[in-house]
Amino acid sequence: MRARSSGGSASLVLSFLGLAILIQRVRRRQTEAFDRQWADRAGRGHELDDHFARLAQPMNGLYETIVLALLPLSRRSRAIVIGAPLLAGSLGHALKLAMPRDRPGKARFSPEGDQSFPSTHTAHAAAVSFAVAAVAREHGLGKWVSVAAAALAATMGLARLRAGAHWPTDVLAGGLVGLAGAQAARLVAEVGFT
């Protein structure tokens, strides 16, 4: 149990450290050239990107979390699966309020178009994916589930990027927020259910 706890703590600290560095660089506008270059390289998507992104819309995310919570899981596992997206969503929305940033495709979006940083769609996808991966590993599945979780979060981030909804650093920040949410939920559940 202790080895798991220290690994989760290190991952949480590294996620927050990476996020803090990224926040400072975005706030100082040091990522603009990088963002433009990589947004152009990703290109613009089509309806498929928008459809995929719907999986992580807030209401759909709530339904997905409820479905996962209804699975036959231990109380500890259920706390991880429910807590991860709640923590990531709370942190993501707080950052959106603290760091208003125009979206690359602002004309496509509602008046809240200045809430680009971080990508909460990516944060939600990462939080749920990494939480489910942590629970799956504890039930005997191999480490490959973490690779699958990272791939799902990256796919959501790419879809948001190609939809013109976010800059690359928004997506990266969303992934870090999601990972931090999953690790924090796991650590809280470890303390609360041991």
Beta strands, then each sheet from edge to edge (+ up, - down):
end
